[in-house]
Amino acid sequence: MTSLEPGPDRVLPRGARFITVEGIDGAGKSSHIAAIADRLRAHGATVVVTREPGGTTVGEAIRGLFLDHGMSPDTETLLVFAARREHLERVVWPALDRGEWVVCDRFTDATVAYQGHGRGLGAARVDALAEWVHPGFLPRLTFLFDLAPEVARTRVAGRSGLDRIEAEAQGFHERVREGYLVRAAAEPARFCLLDAALPIEVLRETIARRLDRHLAEVGA
Ligand code: TMP
């Protein structure tokens, strides 16, 4: 295994050690996040696992507002970006600047998919805010768990108490899925597109291979 200890000769752009995990509700991403962090740690990395919206005191408070109260699509978008800026300044960027890795459960691709496509605001509107909140900063690697909304729905239905986004009609989740797939098609080098209907062991193996490739690519 290679060592991921940052050396003086190895100055990576911030985004190189920032990995995000995305997918529609019920696609099963959460069960893989710990495994991603464990694999990085096995290479010697220090890893911060976090989520959006959330990850800070203010961000978690915004998450509560966001998930529990109906609001306009613009308000949703502005709230997640407010939480995001707080998260970047207090958690993500400091960790990356210390040479650590950050694995984040959702980021701006979620806003493009959910608010841009799902709510119909348009990707350009979301990208304009992204340009303000995190200019030039993106994950270098994004795992996208893709699943048909009707299958995802049966998985989510097993949970107790759906939040207001999970409870949206199937058409909404279809638009969200489409939004993610458009994004992934536009940036194939960044996205690792996963068929979330595959058995968990197959997904684990694909993720592990992609992570190892990423580590080699960034020279870690
Ligand atoms: P989670 O349950 O996967 O943590 O995500 C919380 C919910 O928030 C999920 O339904 C997706 C939604 N969401 C958005 O609508 N826009 C965003 O920008 C983010 C980050 C999440």
Residues whose N, C-alpha, C, O or C-beta is under 5 A from the ligand:
A	BS01	TMP	D25 E52 P53 V80 R106 F107 A110 T111 Y114 I165 E166
